[in-house]
Amino acid sequence: MQVVEVTWIDAAYNGSCWDFKEMQNNFGLVNLKTVGYLVEERTDCYVLCLEENIGEKTYRHICALPKSGIQSVKFLTSGG
């Protein structure tokens, strides 16, 4: 499988109380970088995992990254 590095923007959530000025200056979307095995590219997202059970072809630690927030995808290895 290919290893990819995906830079993307995610939503942010915080359950604490913030005053309006503090929120304006310090709270917003989160810029993230995720590295993993590319399981599948779909029309709306990239599906990545951190681990593959080779004998069973099962995956663990799976995430779907929405293409609407993707800034870049860097292929770190060729497929295999």
Rosetta silent file (secondary structure, phi, psi, omega in degrees, C-alpha in Angstrom):
SEQUENCE: MQVVEVTWIDAAYNGSCWDFKEMQNNFGLVNLKTVGYLVEERTDCYVLCLEENIGEKTYRHICALPKSGIQSVKFLTSGG
SCORE:     score description
SCORE:     0.000 S_00000001
   1 L     0.000  154.242  179.668    0.000    0.000    0.000 S_00000001
   2 L   -81.776  142.171  172.880    1.061    3.569   -0.563 S_00000001
   3 E   -97.935  130.523 -178.472    2.080    5.773    2.351 S_00000001
   4 E  -127.816  153.602  172.201    0.708    9.308    2.077 S_00000001
   5 E  -116.512  116.114 -176.651    1.029   12.563    3.963 S_00000001
   6 E  -111.171  124.763  173.668   -2.201   14.567    3.823 S_00000001
   7 E  -100.724  127.151 -173.613   -2.356   18.217    4.868 S_00000001
   8 E  -152.814  165.786  179.720   -5.921   19.244    5.609 S_00000001
   9 E  -108.671  132.454 -179.012   -8.212   21.575    7.528 S_00000001
  10 E  -121.823  161.110  174.084  -10.535   20.184   10.185 S_00000001
  11 L   -69.539  158.945  177.012  -13.309   21.590   12.314 S_00000001
  12 L  -122.650  148.013  177.487  -12.542   22.600   15.885 S_00000001
  13 L  -141.422  136.804  176.324  -14.612   22.072   18.997 S_00000001
  14 L  -144.993  125.111 -177.002  -14.072   23.294   22.536 S_00000001
  15 L   -84.985   -0.949 -179.623  -16.584   22.870   25.357 S_00000001
  16 L   -77.309  166.444  175.155  -15.072   25.621   27.518 S_00000001
  17 L   -86.843  131.103  177.567  -16.501   29.104   27.938 S_00000001
  18 L  -126.142  138.989  171.155  -14.840   31.791   25.823 S_00000001
  19 L   -79.185  163.599 -171.536  -15.627   35.499   25.776 S_00000001
  20 H   -60.221  -44.989 -178.003  -16.282   36.956   22.338 S_00000001
  21 H   -64.553  -42.797  178.067  -12.944   38.808   21.953 S_00000001
  22 H   -61.439  -41.417  179.340  -10.937   35.751   23.066 S_00000001
  23 H   -65.166  -42.472  179.921  -12.882   33.585   20.618 S_00000001
  24 H   -60.500  -38.621 -174.020  -12.320   36.031   17.753 S_00000001
  25 H   -89.579  -20.610 -168.825   -8.562   36.087   18.290 S_00000001
  26 H  -129.554   -1.469 -173.815   -7.818   32.492   19.274 S_00000001
  27 L  -125.810  132.648  178.503  -10.380   30.022   17.976 S_00000001
  28 L  -175.975 -164.271 -179.701  -10.856   28.637   14.474 S_00000001
  29 L   -63.291  159.789 -177.053  -10.235   25.758   12.148 S_00000001
  30 E  -111.695  130.050  174.565   -7.303   23.400   12.754 S_00000001
  31 E   -91.175  122.860 -175.598   -4.538   22.747   10.193 S_00000001
  32 E  -124.540  157.455  171.905   -3.470   19.109   10.393 S_00000001
  33 E  -128.926  122.250 -179.098   -0.982   16.756    8.775 S_00000001
  34 E  -119.743  133.001  178.437   -1.886   13.046    8.772 S_00000001
  35 E  -118.244  131.913  178.783    0.429   10.243    7.624 S_00000001
  36 E  -170.975 -178.666  176.028   -0.857    6.731    6.937 S_00000001
  37 E   -81.871  131.302  178.382   -1.438    3.917    4.494 S_00000001
  38 E   -80.225  108.609  178.864   -3.837    4.851    1.699 S_00000001
  39 E   -79.982  -44.279 -175.746   -6.586    2.227    1.809 S_00000001
  40 E  -162.602  141.792  169.051   -8.837    3.880   -0.756 S_00000001
  41 E  -104.679  121.520  177.951   -9.439    7.130   -2.577 S_00000001
  42 L  -107.010  173.967 -179.510  -13.155    7.853   -2.916 S_00000001
  43 L   -65.514  -28.923 -176.004  -14.884   10.719   -4.699 S_00000001
  44 L  -109.632   -9.792 -175.765  -15.442   12.539   -1.390 S_00000001
  45 E  -160.897  167.032  168.954  -12.554   11.408    0.825 S_00000001
  46 E  -106.623  132.629  176.872   -9.269    9.607    1.332 S_00000001
  47 E  -104.819  120.986 -179.187   -9.429    6.556    3.617 S_00000001
  48 E  -119.822  155.808  172.218   -6.204    5.977    5.572 S_00000001
  49 E  -137.990  161.063  177.402   -5.159    3.452    8.197 S_00000001
  50 E   -96.493  -25.491 -177.163   -2.180    3.132   10.509 S_00000001
  51 E  -139.956  144.269  174.523   -2.009   -0.659   10.555 S_00000001
  52 E  -125.752  128.372  171.682   -2.823   -3.547    8.227 S_00000001
  53 E   -82.327  102.823 -171.562   -3.105   -7.173    9.363 S_00000001
  54 L   -60.231  -42.717 -177.622   -1.343   -8.656    6.356 S_00000001
  55 L   -66.211  -33.801 -176.118   -2.580  -12.228    6.831 S_00000001
  56 L  -104.634   -7.932 -175.337   -6.238  -11.237    7.165 S_00000001
  57 L    54.277   45.603  173.577   -6.273   -8.052    5.027 S_00000001
  58 E  -114.980  161.613 -173.352   -7.966   -6.142    7.856 S_00000001
  59 E  -126.972  150.654  176.220   -7.164   -2.600    8.972 S_00000001
  60 E  -129.587  157.426  179.012   -6.918   -0.750   12.282 S_00000001
  61 E    56.503   64.170 -174.360   -6.928    2.926   13.240 S_00000001
  62 E   -96.946  141.403  173.302   -8.903    4.010   10.165 S_00000001
  63 E  -140.420  148.871  175.228   -9.808    7.589    9.284 S_00000001
  64 E  -113.068  119.801 -179.165  -11.669    9.210    6.402 S_00000001
  65 E  -102.743  118.453 -176.198  -10.366   12.651    5.450 S_00000001
  66 E   -67.946  133.157 -179.685  -12.901   14.762    3.523 S_00000001
  67 H   -63.013  -23.119 -179.856  -11.604   16.073    0.204 S_00000001
  68 H   -63.753  -22.925  179.929  -13.335   19.408    0.861 S_00000001
  69 H  -106.098    1.883 -175.398  -10.652   20.195    3.475 S_00000001
  70 E   -73.350  129.843  174.360   -7.615   18.737    1.700 S_00000001
  71 E   -99.641  -38.264  177.846   -4.776   21.163    1.015 S_00000001
  72 E  -159.915  153.291  174.240   -2.218   18.659   -0.319 S_00000001
  73 E  -128.880  121.498 -179.171   -1.517   14.944   -0.697 S_00000001
  74 E  -114.707  120.681  178.824    2.105   13.820   -0.818 S_00000001
  75 E   -84.222  118.252 -175.751    2.848   10.219   -1.842 S_00000001
  76 L   -91.747  -21.451  176.300    5.771    9.001    0.265 S_00000001
  77 L  -139.659  158.507  172.394    6.087    5.536   -1.310 S_00000001
  78 L   -82.053  159.290 -178.469    5.053    3.905   -4.538 S_00000001
  79 L   -59.759  152.744 -179.544    2.320    1.280   -4.382 S_00000001
  80 L  -165.288    0.000    0.000    3.245   -2.212   -3.355 S_00000001
